[in-house]
């Protein structure tokens, strides 16, 4: 299942709360949206079909630009 952690860039890389969107990579269609945890920065997406996805993270404060992770492959459906 697609999961990760959002952090501010720098020293130290501090976990932060950010909006994270999951997209179907071949079509670009938005599938899910969540906010990462404010303390740990952790996020995850569950109950997905098998496929290839990308995740885009956005800094709603405007201090940093967005970050995209591509080619997230789920060979089998996620629970």
MODELLER restraints for C-alpha pairs under 7 A, 6 or more apart:
rsr = mdl.restraints
at = mdl.atoms
rsr.add(forms.Gaussian(group=physical.xy_distance, feature=features.Distance(at['CA:1:A'], at['CA:45:A']), mean=6.15, stdev=0.5))
rsr.add(forms.Gaussian(group=physical.xy_distance, feature=features.Distance(at['CA:1:A'], at['CA:46:A']), mean=5.97, stdev=0.5))
rsr.add(forms.Gaussian(group=physical.xy_distance, feature=features.Distance(at['CA:1:A'], at['CA:74:A']), mean=6.81, stdev=0.5))
rsr.add(forms.Gaussian(group=physical.xy_distance, feature=features.Distance(at['CA:1:A'], at['CA:78:A']), mean=5.40, stdev=0.5))
rsr.add(forms.Gaussian(group=physical.xy_distance, feature=features.Distance(at['CA:2:A'], at['CA:44:A']), mean=5.73, stdev=0.5))
rsr.add(forms.Gaussian(group=physical.xy_distance, feature=features.Distance(at['CA:2:A'], at['CA:45:A']), mean=5.51, stdev=0.5))
rsr.add(forms.Gaussian(group=physical.xy_distance, feature=features.Distance(at['CA:3:A'], at['CA:43:A']), mean=5.53, stdev=0.5))
rsr.add(forms.Gaussian(group=physical.xy_distance, feature=features.Distance(at['CA:3:A'], at['CA:44:A']), mean=4.00, stdev=0.5))
rsr.add(forms.Gaussian(group=physical.xy_distance, feature=features.Distance(at['CA:3:A'], at['CA:45:A']), mean=6.31, stdev=0.5))
rsr.add(forms.Gaussian(group=physical.xy_distance, feature=features.Distance(at['CA:4:A'], at['CA:42:A']), mean=5.73, stdev=0.5))
rsr.add(forms.Gaussian(group=physical.xy_distance, feature=features.Distance(at['CA:4:A'], at['CA:43:A']), mean=5.60, stdev=0.5))
rsr.add(forms.Gaussian(group=physical.xy_distance, feature=features.Distance(at['CA:4:A'], at['CA:44:A']), mean=6.53, stdev=0.5))
rsr.add(forms.Gaussian(group=physical.xy_distance, feature=features.Distance(at['CA:5:A'], at['CA:41:A']), mean=4.84, stdev=0.5))
rsr.add(forms.Gaussian(group=physical.xy_distance, feature=features.Distance(at['CA:5:A'], at['CA:42:A']), mean=4.30, stdev=0.5))
rsr.add(forms.Gaussian(group=physical.xy_distance, feature=features.Distance(at['CA:5:A'], at['CA:43:A']), mean=6.14, stdev=0.5))
rsr.add(forms.Gaussian(group=physical.xy_distance, feature=features.Distance(at['CA:6:A'], at['CA:15:A']), mean=5.77, stdev=0.5))
rsr.add(forms.Gaussian(group=physical.xy_distance, feature=features.Distance(at['CA:6:A'], at['CA:16:A']), mean=5.81, stdev=0.5))
rsr.add(forms.Gaussian(group=physical.xy_distance, feature=features.Distance(at['CA:6:A'], at['CA:17:A']), mean=6.93, stdev=0.5))
rsr.add(forms.Gaussian(group=physical.xy_distance, feature=features.Distance(at['CA:6:A'], at['CA:18:A']), mean=6.66, stdev=0.5))
rsr.add(forms.Gaussian(group=physical.xy_distance, feature=features.Distance(at['CA:6:A'], at['CA:36:A']), mean=6.80, stdev=0.5))
rsr.add(forms.Gaussian(group=physical.xy_distance, feature=features.Distance(at['CA:6:A'], at['CA:41:A']), mean=4.73, stdev=0.5))
rsr.add(forms.Gaussian(group=physical.xy_distance, feature=features.Distance(at['CA:6:A'], at['CA:42:A']), mean=6.48, stdev=0.5))
rsr.add(forms.Gaussian(group=physical.xy_distance, feature=features.Distance(at['CA:7:A'], at['CA:13:A']), mean=5.64, stdev=0.5))
rsr.add(forms.Gaussian(group=physical.xy_distance, feature=features.Distance(at['CA:7:A'], at['CA:14:A']), mean=5.15, stdev=0.5))
rsr.add(forms.Gaussian(group=physical.xy_distance, feature=features.Distance(at['CA:7:A'], at['CA:15:A']), mean=4.12, stdev=0.5))
rsr.add(forms.Gaussian(group=physical.xy_distance, feature=features.Distance(at['CA:7:A'], at['CA:16:A']), mean=5.24, stdev=0.5))
rsr.add(forms.Gaussian(group=physical.xy_distance, feature=features.Distance(at['CA:7:A'], at['CA:41:A']), mean=6.38, stdev=0.5))
rsr.add(forms.Gaussian(group=physical.xy_distance, feature=features.Distance(at['CA:8:A'], at['CA:14:A']), mean=5.29, stdev=0.5))
rsr.add(forms.Gaussian(group=physical.xy_distance, feature=features.Distance(at['CA:8:A'], at['CA:15:A']), mean=6.40, stdev=0.5))
rsr.add(forms.Gaussian(group=physical.xy_distance, feature=features.Distance(at['CA:8:A'], at['CA:16:A']), mean=6.54, stdev=0.5))
rsr.add(forms.Gaussian(group=physical.xy_distance, feature=features.Distance(at['CA:15:A'], at['CA:39:A']), mean=6.55, stdev=0.5))
rsr.add(forms.Gaussian(group=physical.xy_distance, feature=features.Distance(at['CA:15:A'], at['CA:40:A']), mean=5.45, stdev=0.5))
rsr.add(forms.Gaussian(group=physical.xy_distance, feature=features.Distance(at['CA:15:A'], at['CA:41:A']), mean=4.62, stdev=0.5))
rsr.add(forms.Gaussian(group=physical.xy_distance, feature=features.Distance(at['CA:16:A'], at['CA:38:A']), mean=5.47, stdev=0.5))
rsr.add(forms.Gaussian(group=physical.xy_distance, feature=features.Distance(at['CA:16:A'], at['CA:39:A']), mean=6.71, stdev=0.5))
rsr.add(forms.Gaussian(group=physical.xy_distance, feature=features.Distance(at['CA:16:A'], at['CA:41:A']), mean=4.94, stdev=0.5))
rsr.add(forms.Gaussian(group=physical.xy_distance, feature=features.Distance(at['CA:17:A'], at['CA:35:A']), mean=6.45, stdev=0.5))
rsr.add(forms.Gaussian(group=physical.xy_distance, feature=features.Distance(at['CA:17:A'], at['CA:36:A']), mean=4.99, stdev=0.5))
rsr.add(forms.Gaussian(group=physical.xy_distance, feature=features.Distance(at['CA:17:A'], at['CA:37:A']), mean=5.49, stdev=0.5))
rsr.add(forms.Gaussian(group=physical.xy_distance, feature=features.Distance(at['CA:17:A'], at['CA:38:A']), mean=4.29, stdev=0.5))
rsr.add(forms.Gaussian(group=physical.xy_distance, feature=features.Distance(at['CA:17:A'], at['CA:41:A']), mean=5.61, stdev=0.5))
rsr.add(forms.Gaussian(group=physical.xy_distance, feature=features.Distance(at['CA:18:A'], at['CA:35:A']), mean=5.44, stdev=0.5))
rsr.add(forms.Gaussian(group=physical.xy_distance, feature=features.Distance(at['CA:18:A'], at['CA:36:A']), mean=5.40, stdev=0.5))
rsr.add(forms.Gaussian(group=physical.xy_distance, feature=features.Distance(at['CA:18:A'], at['CA:57:A']), mean=6.70, stdev=0.5))
rsr.add(forms.Gaussian(group=physical.xy_distance, feature=features.Distance(at['CA:18:A'], at['CA:58:A']), mean=6.14, stdev=0.5))
rsr.add(forms.Gaussian(group=physical.xy_distance, feature=features.Distance(at['CA:18:A'], at['CA:59:A']), mean=5.94, stdev=0.5))
rsr.add(forms.Gaussian(group=physical.xy_distance, feature=features.Distance(at['CA:18:A'], at['CA:60:A']), mean=6.97, stdev=0.5))
rsr.add(forms.Gaussian(group=physical.xy_distance, feature=features.Distance(at['CA:19:A'], at['CA:34:A']), mean=5.88, stdev=0.5))
rsr.add(forms.Gaussian(group=physical.xy_distance, feature=features.Distance(at['CA:19:A'], at['CA:35:A']), mean=4.42, stdev=0.5))
rsr.add(forms.Gaussian(group=physical.xy_distance, feature=features.Distance(at['CA:19:A'], at['CA:36:A']), mean=6.47, stdev=0.5))
rsr.add(forms.Gaussian(group=physical.xy_distance, feature=features.Distance(at['CA:19:A'], at['CA:57:A']), mean=5.88, stdev=0.5))
rsr.add(forms.Gaussian(group=physical.xy_distance, feature=features.Distance(at['CA:19:A'], at['CA:58:A']), mean=5.54, stdev=0.5))
rsr.add(forms.Gaussian(group=physical.xy_distance, feature=features.Distance(at['CA:20:A'], at['CA:33:A']), mean=5.78, stdev=0.5))
rsr.add(forms.Gaussian(group=physical.xy_distance, feature=features.Distance(at['CA:20:A'], at['CA:34:A']), mean=5.41, stdev=0.5))
rsr.add(forms.Gaussian(group=physical.xy_distance, feature=features.Distance(at['CA:20:A'], at['CA:35:A']), mean=5.82, stdev=0.5))
rsr.add(forms.Gaussian(group=physical.xy_distance, feature=features.Distance(at['CA:20:A'], at['CA:36:A']), mean=6.95, stdev=0.5))
rsr.add(forms.Gaussian(group=physical.xy_distance, feature=features.Distance(at['CA:20:A'], at['CA:55:A']), mean=6.77, stdev=0.5))
rsr.add(forms.Gaussian(group=physical.xy_distance, feature=features.Distance(at['CA:20:A'], at['CA:56:A']), mean=5.69, stdev=0.5))
rsr.add(forms.Gaussian(group=physical.xy_distance, feature=features.Distance(at['CA:20:A'], at['CA:57:A']), mean=4.44, stdev=0.5))
rsr.add(forms.Gaussian(group=physical.xy_distance, feature=features.Distance(at['CA:20:A'], at['CA:58:A']), mean=6.46, stdev=0.5))
rsr.add(forms.Gaussian(group=physical.xy_distance, feature=features.Distance(at['CA:21:A'], at['CA:32:A']), mean=5.85, stdev=0.5))
rsr.add(forms.Gaussian(group=physical.xy_distance, feature=features.Distance(at['CA:21:A'], at['CA:33:A']), mean=4.40, stdev=0.5))
rsr.add(forms.Gaussian(group=physical.xy_distance, feature=features.Distance(at['CA:21:A'], at['CA:34:A']), mean=6.50, stdev=0.5))
rsr.add(forms.Gaussian(group=physical.xy_distance, feature=features.Distance(at['CA:21:A'], at['CA:55:A']), mean=5.58, stdev=0.5))
rsr.add(forms.Gaussian(group=physical.xy_distance, feature=features.Distance(at['CA:21:A'], at['CA:56:A']), mean=5.22, stdev=0.5))
rsr.add(forms.Gaussian(group=physical.xy_distance, feature=features.Distance(at['CA:21:A'], at['CA:57:A']), mean=6.45, stdev=0.5))
rsr.add(forms.Gaussian(group=physical.xy_distance, feature=features.Distance(at['CA:22:A'], at['CA:30:A']), mean=6.09, stdev=0.5))
rsr.add(forms.Gaussian(group=physical.xy_distance, feature=features.Distance(at['CA:22:A'], at['CA:31:A']), mean=5.63, stdev=0.5))
rsr.add(forms.Gaussian(group=physical.xy_distance, feature=features.Distance(at['CA:22:A'], at['CA:32:A']), mean=5.16, stdev=0.5))
rsr.add(forms.Gaussian(group=physical.xy_distance, feature=features.Distance(at['CA:22:A'], at['CA:33:A']), mean=6.21, stdev=0.5))
rsr.add(forms.Gaussian(group=physical.xy_distance, feature=features.Distance(at['CA:22:A'], at['CA:53:A']), mean=6.86, stdev=0.5))
rsr.add(forms.Gaussian(group=physical.xy_distance, feature=features.Distance(at['CA:22:A'], at['CA:54:A']), mean=5.94, stdev=0.5))
rsr.add(forms.Gaussian(group=physical.xy_distance, feature=features.Distance(at['CA:22:A'], at['CA:55:A']), mean=4.62, stdev=0.5))
rsr.add(forms.Gaussian(group=physical.xy_distance, feature=features.Distance(at['CA:22:A'], at['CA:56:A']), mean=6.60, stdev=0.5))
rsr.add(forms.Gaussian(group=physical.xy_distance, feature=features.Distance(at['CA:23:A'], at['CA:29:A']), mean=5.39, stdev=0.5))
rsr.add(forms.Gaussian(group=physical.xy_distance, feature=features.Distance(at['CA:23:A'], at['CA:30:A']), mean=4.42, stdev=0.5))
rsr.add(forms.Gaussian(group=physical.xy_distance, feature=features.Distance(at['CA:23:A'], at['CA:31:A']), mean=5.29, stdev=0.5))
rsr.add(forms.Gaussian(group=physical.xy_distance, feature=features.Distance(at['CA:23:A'], at['CA:53:A']), mean=5.57, stdev=0.5))
rsr.add(forms.Gaussian(group=physical.xy_distance, feature=features.Distance(at['CA:23:A'], at['CA:54:A']), mean=5.32, stdev=0.5))
rsr.add(forms.Gaussian(group=physical.xy_distance, feature=features.Distance(at['CA:23:A'], at['CA:55:A']), mean=6.24, stdev=0.5))
rsr.add(forms.Gaussian(group=physical.xy_distance, feature=features.Distance(at['CA:24:A'], at['CA:30:A']), mean=6.57, stdev=0.5))
rsr.add(forms.Gaussian(group=physical.xy_distance, feature=features.Distance(at['CA:24:A'], at['CA:31:A']), mean=6.66, stdev=0.5))
rsr.add(forms.Gaussian(group=physical.xy_distance, feature=features.Distance(at['CA:24:A'], at['CA:52:A']), mean=6.38, stdev=0.5))
rsr.add(forms.Gaussian(group=physical.xy_distance, feature=features.Distance(at['CA:24:A'], at['CA:53:A']), mean=4.66, stdev=0.5))
rsr.add(forms.Gaussian(group=physical.xy_distance, feature=features.Distance(at['CA:24:A'], at['CA:54:A']), mean=6.54, stdev=0.5))
rsr.add(forms.Gaussian(group=physical.xy_distance, feature=features.Distance(at['CA:25:A'], at['CA:52:A']), mean=5.63, stdev=0.5))
rsr.add(forms.Gaussian(group=physical.xy_distance, feature=features.Distance(at['CA:25:A'], at['CA:53:A']), mean=4.54, stdev=0.5))
rsr.add(forms.Gaussian(group=physical.xy_distance, feature=features.Distance(at['CA:25:A'], at['CA:54:A']), mean=5.63, stdev=0.5))
rsr.add(forms.Gaussian(group=physical.xy_distance, feature=features.Distance(at['CA:35:A'], at['CA:43:A']), mean=6.98, stdev=0.5))
rsr.add(forms.Gaussian(group=physical.xy_distance, feature=features.Distance(at['CA:36:A'], at['CA:42:A']), mean=5.21, stdev=0.5))
rsr.add(forms.Gaussian(group=physical.xy_distance, feature=features.Distance(at['CA:36:A'], at['CA:43:A']), mean=4.67, stdev=0.5))
rsr.add(forms.Gaussian(group=physical.xy_distance, feature=features.Distance(at['CA:37:A'], at['CA:43:A']), mean=6.53, stdev=0.5))
rsr.add(forms.Gaussian(group=physical.xy_distance, feature=features.Distance(at['CA:46:A'], at['CA:78:A']), mean=5.85, stdev=0.5))
rsr.add(forms.Gaussian(group=physical.xy_distance, feature=features.Distance(at['CA:46:A'], at['CA:79:A']), mean=6.01, stdev=0.5))
rsr.add(forms.Gaussian(group=physical.xy_distance, feature=features.Distance(at['CA:47:A'], at['CA:78:A']), mean=5.17, stdev=0.5))
rsr.add(forms.Gaussian(group=physical.xy_distance, feature=features.Distance(at['CA:47:A'], at['CA:79:A']), mean=4.98, stdev=0.5))
rsr.add(forms.Gaussian(group=physical.xy_distance, feature=features.Distance(at['CA:48:A'], at['CA:77:A']), mean=5.57, stdev=0.5))
rsr.add(forms.Gaussian(group=physical.xy_distance, feature=features.Distance(at['CA:48:A'], at['CA:78:A']), mean=5.04, stdev=0.5))
rsr.add(forms.Gaussian(group=physical.xy_distance, feature=features.Distance(at['CA:49:A'], at['CA:76:A']), mean=7.00, stdev=0.5))
rsr.add(forms.Gaussian(group=physical.xy_distance, feature=features.Distance(at['CA:49:A'], at['CA:77:A']), mean=4.34, stdev=0.5))
rsr.add(forms.Gaussian(group=physical.xy_distance, feature=features.Distance(at['CA:49:A'], at['CA:78:A']), mean=6.45, stdev=0.5))
rsr.add(forms.Gaussian(group=physical.xy_distance, feature=features.Distance(at['CA:50:A'], at['CA:74:A']), mean=4.95, stdev=0.5))
rsr.add(forms.Gaussian(group=physical.xy_distance, feature=features.Distance(at['CA:50:A'], at['CA:75:A']), mean=5.29, stdev=0.5))
rsr.add(forms.Gaussian(group=physical.xy_distance, feature=features.Distance(at['CA:50:A'], at['CA:76:A']), mean=4.70, stdev=0.5))
rsr.add(forms.Gaussian(group=physical.xy_distance, feature=features.Distance(at['CA:50:A'], at['CA:77:A']), mean=4.52, stdev=0.5))
rsr.add(forms.Gaussian(group=physical.xy_distance, feature=features.Distance(at['CA:51:A'], at['CA:73:A']), mean=5.86, stdev=0.5))
rsr.add(forms.Gaussian(group=physical.xy_distance, feature=features.Distance(at['CA:51:A'], at['CA:74:A']), mean=5.27, stdev=0.5))
rsr.add(forms.Gaussian(group=physical.xy_distance, feature=features.Distance(at['CA:51:A'], at['CA:75:A']), mean=6.45, stdev=0.5))
rsr.add(forms.Gaussian(group=physical.xy_distance, feature=features.Distance(at['CA:52:A'], at['CA:71:A']), mean=5.98, stdev=0.5))
rsr.add(forms.Gaussian(group=physical.xy_distance, feature=features.Distance(at['CA:52:A'], at['CA:72:A']), mean=5.49, stdev=0.5))
rsr.add(forms.Gaussian(group=physical.xy_distance, feature=features.Distance(at['CA:52:A'], at['CA:73:A']), mean=4.45, stdev=0.5))
rsr.add(forms.Gaussian(group=physical.xy_distance, feature=features.Distance(at['CA:52:A'], at['CA:74:A']), mean=6.29, stdev=0.5))
rsr.add(forms.Gaussian(group=physical.xy_distance, feature=features.Distance(at['CA:53:A'], at['CA:70:A']), mean=6.59, stdev=0.5))
rsr.add(forms.Gaussian(group=physical.xy_distance, feature=features.Distance(at['CA:53:A'], at['CA:71:A']), mean=5.94, stdev=0.5))
rsr.add(forms.Gaussian(group=physical.xy_distance, feature=features.Distance(at['CA:53:A'], at['CA:72:A']), mean=4.99, stdev=0.5))
rsr.add(forms.Gaussian(group=physical.xy_distance, feature=features.Distance(at['CA:53:A'], at['CA:73:A']), mean=6.37, stdev=0.5))
rsr.add(forms.Gaussian(group=physical.xy_distance, feature=features.Distance(at['CA:54:A'], at['CA:68:A']), mean=6.96, stdev=0.5))
rsr.add(forms.Gaussian(group=physical.xy_distance, feature=features.Distance(at['CA:54:A'], at['CA:69:A']), mean=5.56, stdev=0.5))
rsr.add(forms.Gaussian(group=physical.xy_distance, feature=features.Distance(at['CA:54:A'], at['CA:70:A']), mean=4.31, stdev=0.5))
rsr.add(forms.Gaussian(group=physical.xy_distance, feature=features.Distance(at['CA:54:A'], at['CA:71:A']), mean=6.03, stdev=0.5))
rsr.add(forms.Gaussian(group=physical.xy_distance, feature=features.Distance(at['CA:54:A'], at['CA:72:A']), mean=5.90, stdev=0.5))
rsr.add(forms.Gaussian(group=physical.xy_distance, feature=features.Distance(at['CA:55:A'], at['CA:68:A']), mean=5.61, stdev=0.5))
rsr.add(forms.Gaussian(group=physical.xy_distance, feature=features.Distance(at['CA:55:A'], at['CA:69:A']), mean=5.24, stdev=0.5))
rsr.add(forms.Gaussian(group=physical.xy_distance, feature=features.Distance(at['CA:55:A'], at['CA:70:A']), mean=6.58, stdev=0.5))
rsr.add(forms.Gaussian(group=physical.xy_distance, feature=features.Distance(at['CA:56:A'], at['CA:66:A']), mean=6.89, stdev=0.5))
rsr.add(forms.Gaussian(group=physical.xy_distance, feature=features.Distance(at['CA:56:A'], at['CA:67:A']), mean=5.68, stdev=0.5))
rsr.add(forms.Gaussian(group=physical.xy_distance, feature=features.Distance(at['CA:56:A'], at['CA:68:A']), mean=4.36, stdev=0.5))
rsr.add(forms.Gaussian(group=physical.xy_distance, feature=features.Distance(at['CA:56:A'], at['CA:69:A']), mean=6.53, stdev=0.5))
rsr.add(forms.Gaussian(group=physical.xy_distance, feature=features.Distance(at['CA:57:A'], at['CA:66:A']), mean=5.50, stdev=0.5))
rsr.add(forms.Gaussian(group=physical.xy_distance, feature=features.Distance(at['CA:57:A'], at['CA:67:A']), mean=5.14, stdev=0.5))
rsr.add(forms.Gaussian(group=physical.xy_distance, feature=features.Distance(at['CA:57:A'], at['CA:68:A']), mean=6.33, stdev=0.5))
rsr.add(forms.Gaussian(group=physical.xy_distance, feature=features.Distance(at['CA:58:A'], at['CA:65:A']), mean=6.95, stdev=0.5))
rsr.add(forms.Gaussian(group=physical.xy_distance, feature=features.Distance(at['CA:58:A'], at['CA:66:A']), mean=4.62, stdev=0.5))
rsr.add(forms.Gaussian(group=physical.xy_distance, feature=features.Distance(at['CA:58:A'], at['CA:67:A']), mean=6.74, stdev=0.5))
rsr.add(forms.Gaussian(group=physical.xy_distance, feature=features.Distance(at['CA:59:A'], at['CA:65:A']), mean=6.50, stdev=0.5))
rsr.add(forms.Gaussian(group=physical.xy_distance, feature=features.Distance(at['CA:59:A'], at['CA:66:A']), mean=6.27, stdev=0.5))
